Amino acid sequence: MKRLREFWTRHADAEEQLRAWYKVIEKAEWQSFADVRAVYRTVDRVGECYVFNIKGNNYRLIAKISRDWTVVLVCTVLTHREYDNEPWKDRCRCYPE
């Protein structure tokens, strides 16, 4: 939750949707990517990371999900511009070395 709070401190308009996302994640009992997609239609998988659109695609939440689908780790939350311009794939280690 810390990374989410840090982000909405700078981007207050994202707070409500980030809180809602977190609430869903806390209760999720996923067993596959299809289960994630059933809840978040626009989620994309990039390597080992999952990219969630937040607030109408204004923001991107990058997360990793454990192999057994029980743990979701927030790597970072970015503005759309940061997502397009930053090397987040390396920073979040979306691809195994």
SELUMMI-334265 format. One record per residue: residue in three letters; x, y, z of N, C-alpha, C, O, CB in turn. Coordinates in steps of 0.001 Angstrom, whole numbers, padded with zeros to 6 digits, always signed. Atoms other than C-alpha are relative to their C-alpha. Glycine has a CB too. Example, Ala and Ser with C-alpha at 12.3 -4.5 7.8 and 13.67 -1.06 7.14 Angstrom:
<atoms>
Ala+000890-001190+000000+012300-004500+007800+000900+001200+000000+001936+001181+000665-000992+000027+001246
Ser-000820-001190-000060+013670-001060+007140-000770+001090+000730-000261+002198+000899+000414+000462-001415
</atoms>
This chain:
<atoms>
Met+000821-001197+000000+000000+000000+000000+000869+001268+000000+000435+002333-000439-000936-000006+001213
Lys-000888-001161-000084+002987+002291+000584+000230+000649-001361+000147+001870-001490+001333-000407+000604
Arg-000250-000562+001340+003755+002694-003122-001245+000689-000554-001150+001705-001243+000459-001106-000969
Leu+001244-000623+000464+000116+003450-003836-000189+001356+000668-000514+002344+000009-001214-000915+000291
Arg+000135-001275-000738-000002+006121-001116+000982+001051-000521+000624+002213-000717+000231-000225+001511
Glu-001014-000930+000508+003225+007673-002361-000444+000587-001337-000253+001775-001597+001367-000709-000152
Phe+000439-000485+001309+001753+007907-005846-001169+000962+000128-001149+002030-000483-000387-001169-000896
Trp+001157-000885-000072-001592+009402-004866+000280+001271+000800-000496+002225+000733-001167-000735+000611
Thr-000412-001247-000641+000186+011943-002681+000390+001021-001069+000150+002220-000923+001181-000247+000980
Arg-000396-000874+001120+001574+013338-005937-001116+000162-001031-001162+001165-001744+001248-000559-000684
His+001074+000003+000995-001514+012516-008043-001314-000337+000707-001806-001463+000629+000297-001024-001156
Ala+001177+000214-000858-004557+012952-005795-001193-000584-000762-002020-001283-000177-000412+001313+000649
Asp+001138+000503+000784-006976+012147-008631+000043-001526-000181-000938-002121-000628-000025+000679-001370
Ala-000115+001451+000133-005704+008546-008607-000374-000744+001289-000540-001963+001270+001416-000365-000406
Glu+000192+000656-001297-006401+007863-004917-001207-000934+000034-001084-002087+000447-000148+001040+001075
Glu+001218+000816-000090-009960+006586-005213+000141-001311-000770-000220-002372-000263-001202+000784-000529
Gln-000117+001219+000798-009185+004129-007991+001116-000915+000495+001000-002137+000395+000240+000356-001453
Leu-001053+000848-000565-005947+002935-006403-000492-000709+001258-000170-001877+001477+001252+000835+000318
Arg+000591+000643-001184-007799+002272-003143-000955-001125-000420-000963-002200+000180-000754+001047+000870
Ala+000941+001017+000492-010488+000388-005079+000764-001201-000548+000389-002343-000285-000927+000590-001095
Trp-000824+001084+000537-007831-001649-006923+000547-000842+001150+000475-002071+001108+001162+000562-000867
Tyr-000577+000696-001141-006166-002540-003615-001046-000854+000720-000760-001982+001123+000619+001004+000970
Lys+001082+000730-000664-009479-003596-002073-000341-001293-000758-000556-002340-000148-001254+000895+000116
Val+000267+001187+000824-010132-005990-004969+001145-001002+000138+000905-002200+000295-000193+000396-001491
Ile-001175+000864-000065-006580-007376-004823+000052-000758+001328+000396-001939+001366+001279+000827-000188
Glu-000019+000638-001327-006850-008085-001092-000902-001227+000071-000586-002198+000759-000424+000999+001064
Lys+000988+001080-000073-009855-010344-001656+000081-000991-001165-000616-002006-001171-001381+000591+000049
Ala-000058+000826+001210-008879-011868-004999+000453-001424+000318+001338-001648+001143+000947+000631-001030
Glu-000385+001415-000095-008668-015646-005258+000222-000536-001411-000453-001461-001864-001095-000842+000755
Trp-000286+000358+001367-007195-015930-008710+000758-001308-000085+001472-001701+000838+000778+001094-000671
Gln-000741+001221+000266-005873-019130-010206+000652+000031-001376+001354-000903-001765-000915-001204+000115
Ser-000562-000103+001349-004902-017896-013672-000094+001443-000490-000764+002286+000107-000735-000956-000979
Phe+000078-001318+000621-004375-014882-015896-001434+000283-000464-001883+001429-000431+000986+000098-001190
Ala+001398-000172+000417-007905-015446-017200-000853+000526+001157-001768+001320+000939-000576-001335-000520
Asp+000728-000499-001171-009197-014852-013661+000272+001485+000223-000634+002252+000549+000387-000800+001254
Val-000364-001421-000135-007309-011555-013482-000740+000802-001064-001318+001850-000776+001552+000205-000130
Arg+000673-000676+001121-008697-010579-016896-001513+000077+000187-002148+001009-000308+000310-000720-001304
Ala+001445-000031-000249-012229-011420-015763-000366+001203+000865-001472+001734+000758-000463-001307+000681
Val+000240-001149-000875-011912-008640-013172+000501+001285-000661-000173+002314-000622+000691-000206+001370
Tyr-000622-001162+000642-009600-006261-015082+000197-000318-001479+001228-000866-001869+001368+000369+000684
Arg-000007+000328+001436-010387-006563-018816+001232+000496-000738+001687-000145-001685-001218+000575-000654
Thr-001085-000616+000758-007525-004313-019888+001388-000332+000527+002374+000197+000014-000177+001477-000007
Val-001322+000343-000526-004708-005845-017831+000810-000683-001094+000290-001492-001862-000114-000917+001254
Asp-000908+000612+000963-001708-006796-019942+001133-000678+000745+001515-000261+001838+000550+001048-000994
Arg-001177+000653-000556+001126-009164-019238+001193+000419-000842+001175+000314-002068-000160-001562+000030
Val-001235-000405+000653+004594-007862-020053+001119-000776+000685+001531-000440+001796+000230+001568+000082
Gly-000983+000861-000648+007178-010527-019385-000632-000625+001230-001656-001302+001139+001282+000792+000378
Glu+000524+000520-001257+006638-011442-015746-000807+001042+000776-001177+000813+001928+001137-000505+000857
Cys+000755-001083-000654+004809-008194-014939-001408+000101-000564-001695-000346-001674+000726+001344-000167
Tyr+001383-000254+000399+001157-007240-015106-000225+001498+000055+000120+002153+001038-001021-000763+000919
Val+000213-001439+000124+000140-003768-016236-001496+000272+000079-002268-000147-000784+000603+000553-001334
Phe+001398-000351-000228-003146-002433-014874-000208+001463-000367+000579+002322+000031-000412-000264+001477
Asn+000360-001379+000321-004759+000692-016311-000785+000558+001176-001711-000077+001680-000830+000088-001331
Ile+000654-000667-001117-005818+003109-013591-000530+001345-000482+000145+002072-001210+000977+000180+001201
Lys+000657-001276+000325-008193+006034-013987-000058+000238-001511+000499+001205-002030+000736+001164+000680
Gly+000198-000170+001431-009124+005551-017600+001281+000017-000794+001383+000721-001799-000740+001248-000255
Asn-001275+000117+000695-005580+004678-018648+000890+001231+000176+001884+001376-000535-000245-000240-001467
Asn-000886-001129-000293-004147+007933-017235+001249-000460+000736+002316+000143+000617-000735+001056+000828
Tyr-001089+000524-000797-001958+005871-014940+000152-001498-000251-000787-002173-000676-000235+000283+001493
Arg-000271+001421+000179-000339+002452-015100+000591-000544+001293+001553+000007+001827+000962-000247-001205
Leu-000502+000679-001188+000184+000167-012132+000687-001269-000482+000077-002099-001156-001156-000316+001035
Ile-000780+001159+000407+002925-002406-012673+000149-000908+001222+000613-000473+002276+001403+000422-000579
Ala-000044+000940-001120+002724-005505-010482+000562-001340-000443+000597-001667-001629-001396-000188+000602
Lys-000375+001390+000219+004092-008987-010167-000968-000847+000808-001383-000466+001903+001498-000277+000406
Ile+000901+000918-000671+001874-011894-009234+000743-001326+000163+001348-001835-000781-001346-000182-000801
Ser-000717+001247-000273+003277-015011-007592-000511-001133-000886-001631-001085-001395-000139-000384+001479
Arg+000347+001129+000871+003237-018265-009518-001269-000724+000450-001982-001302-000371+001152-000987-000050
Asp+001215+000651-000489+000471-019607-007273-001186+000973+000086-002247+000625+000605+000261-000619+001371
Trp+001051-001017+000114-001576-016409-007811-000502+000536+001332-001581+001127+001381-001151-000561-000753
Thr+000484-000424-001316-001812-015639-004081+000605+001311+000489+000079+001916+001424+000283-001070+001002
Val-000674-001213-000447+000561-012662-003757+000150+000962-001180+000614+000584-002256+001387-000332+000619
Val-000149-001044+001014+000457-009411-005725+000921+001071+000582+000633+001650+001629-001401+000609-000423
Leu-000965-001003-000427+003446-007082-005402-000033+001182-000959+000136+001011-002166+001421-000601+000078
Val-000012-001209+000828+003210-003512-006662+001445+000408-000217+002168+000700+000736-000819+001163+000662
Cys-001355-000443+000340+006425-002644-008476+000050+001520-000045+000931+002145+000545+000454-000595-001356
Thr+000025-001453+000150+005492+000911-009378-001347+000432-000564-002088-000372-001131+001153+000483-000915
Val+001150-000625+000656+002696+003241-010432+000561+001182-000780+001351+001966-000253-001124+000453+001047
Leu-000564-001012+000895+003412+005555-013350-001092+000798-000687-002208+000314-000873+000900-000651-001044
Thr+000881-000722+000906+001771+008295-015315+000156-000658-001367+001092-001424-001599+000336+001550-000048
His-000105+000581+001345+001110+007364-018916+001306+000430-000667+001952-000374-001339-001208+000421-000871
Arg-001246-000502+000593+004045+009535-019997+001209-000738+000570+002105-001127-000180+000142+001515+000245
Glu-001105+000736-000613+006393+007863-017486+000054-001433-000522+001130-001975-000776-000137+000002+001531
Tyr+000080+001365+000515+005207+004472-018675+000623-000081-001394+001360-001019-001698-001467-000480-000039
Asp-000529-000012+001361+006061+005382-022266+001492+000313-000057+002186-000165-000954-000755+001003-000828
Asn-001369-000504+000089+009426+006996-021468+001006-000660+000932+002206-000599+000665-000007+001438+000266
Glu-000937+000560-000972+010929+005157-018494+000340-001455-000308-000452-002176-000916-000577+000107+001401
Pro-000382+001412+000167+012829+001873-018545-000565-000854+001141+000182-001571+001805+001543-000142-000056
Trp+000638+000696-001119+010329+000395-016061+000131-001512-000104+000138-002202+000915-001461+000376+000078
Lys-000117+001458+000160+010681-003096-017537+001282-000516+000654+001296-001594+001249-000023-000385-001497
Asp-001261+000376-000650+014289-003212-016351-000077+000237+001496+000347-000606+002287+001177+000786-000598
Arg+000080-000346-001413+013594-001489-013055-000881-000991+000761-000568-001358+001894-000539+001422+000167
Cys+000909+000939-000650+010719-003848-012257+000420-001451-000213-000197-002368+000330-001410+000206-000515
Arg-000500+001340+000310+012674-006839-013560-001108-000893-000547-001366-001990-000052+000616-000637+001245
Cys+001091+000743+000628+009847-007966-015758+000504-001183-000810-000224-002146-001050-000810+000919-000890
Tyr-000585+001096+000793+012182-010158-017774+001135-000639+000785+001999+000070+001302+000515+000516-001382
Pro-001081+000672-000739+014413-012780-016150+001341+000246-000674+001434+000361-001896-000270-001516+000103
Glu-001358-000252+000526+018117-012207-016545+000664-001284-000416+001804-001268-000880+000867+000712+001039
</atoms>
